[in-house]
Amino acid sequence: MEPAERSQAARDRVPRVDPYGFERPEDFDYVAYEKFFSTYLVILTKRAIKWSKLLKGSSGVRKSVTVKRYVRKGIPLEHRARVWMAVSGAQAQMDQNPGYYHRLLQGERNSSLEEAIRTDLNRTFPDNVRFRKTAEPCLQNTLYNVLLAYGLHNQGVGYCQGMNFIAGYLILITKSEEESFWLLDALVGRILPDYYSPAMLGLKTDQEVLAELVRMKLPAVAALMDGHGVLWTLLVSRWFVCLFIDTLPVETVLRIWDCLFNEGSKIIFRVALTLIKHHQALILEADSVPDICDKFKQITKGDFVTECHTFMQKIFSEPGSLSMTTITRLRESCRAVLLAQG
């Protein structure tokens, strides 16, 4: 079969809209995706059987070595919301605060918060059929409620751009407003502290931490950045703010989030370092700032990131050892520098 025929045949077999409601882009490689998914489906089936056995008759999921291993190998979609809620602590918070979410929505109004959220609703996943105004039900309404409740709950953060995409993904997976609210609280309040506060100090700190890790583990890349005076925030701020949404394929993002909810923010550094290390030779070909920016866009596309199962194995091997002690130490020093700079 000719390549064009093979491509058309794959297009005919692979749905134009993915299981989460996202329309596949114009340049989507249907042939490569079909090849990957046929093998991934076998893995998913095996994992689903193992997870069903693990969860059978169990009152809840508790963090353990077994659960960590299972999570790293991927949580099947049908169990994802339940496992995220358990390992992140969101379920415990929801159980301890019955009715709290609904009371927030029925409480005092905040017109500036409402306006900020409304402004971003139409910009949230225009390529997702479930977020369109014509959808029934339209998830924009659900998204508005989750973001409004969170802004009222955490007034130090309120609403910050980027949270709309994260809450949108949570809604697509949990199909529950209340669960999405508590998972957003786990991320913004505990897993990623100070990422979304007005000064975004946590976010700025972690971008500097990544720069230091690259300096330690990939000195040639660090030298290239320094030589061209490139600020890391220019290249990776979206990776951190949106937790790889709209940067990596949906299934890969969800696999990263499986580990993020269970193991914490260290996972973001593992993903970032793996992307950079795997494509180090390509990045080092860059000879200007625009070229470096272009290379950083290229490294988030292609088979390496689409094949999420292999990619997730790589994030735990390619960057080498990465202890929380190292990250904590780097966070303290980078934060001190940022505060001194004012």
Salt bridges, closest charged atoms under 4 A:
GLU23 OE2 - ARG16 NH1 3.31
GLU23 OE1 - ARG132 NH2 2.79
GLU34 OE2 - ARG13 NE 2.54
GLU114 OE2 - ARG109 NE 2.71
ASP120 OD1 - ARG123 NH1 2.73
GLU178 OE1 - HIS102 NE2 3.99
ASP185 OD1 - HIS153 NE2 3.02
ASP185 OD2 - ARG190 NH1 3.61
ASP194 OD2 - ARG335 NH2 3.56
ASP206 OD1 - ARG331 NE 2.76
GLU212 OE2 - ARG215 NH1 2.86
ASP226 OD1 - ARG215 NH2 3.15
ASP246 OD2 - ARG238 NH2 3.55
GLU251 OE2 - ARG80 NH1 3.82
ASP258 OD1 - ARG80 NE 2.84
GLU263 OE2 - ARG72 NE 2.87
ASP291 OD1 - LYS295 NZ 3.29
GLU318 OE2 - HIS278 ND1 3.35
GLU318 OE2 - LYS314 NZ 3.93
